[in-house]
């Protein structure tokens, strides 16, 4: 077992009581769009960069607001590595489009937990508890 934690940022993009979820090429499970911060980046800077790279969306930086921090086992890691995702809401113009390493984008609710990474399941359960998704 390791104490390794992958530090990530994620966007909670909601539409019609569902959340935008993404799947990388060569992966089976879906996760929250976003990614790892680069050296010296703030949460907001990393979130904006990652969402632009993954979904070709420009976030309205003045609208970014913290939702919660979620920790779970990292997808595809056999050594106990965990992922910590700091999730944010943000306004954006346009429609999310998969780009870069993203193979697929889908809109999920709590009925889609079996298709999600461990950490994404925690996030969807909280969104359902908060009445933000079905």
ABEGO torsion letter per residue (X at the ends): XBABBBBBBBBBBBBGGBBBBBBBBGBABBBBBEEBBBBGBBAAAAAAAAAAAAAGBBBBAAABBBAEBBBBBBBGBAAGBBBBBBBBBBBBBEBBBBBEABABBBBBBAAAAAABBAAAAAAAAAAAAAGABX
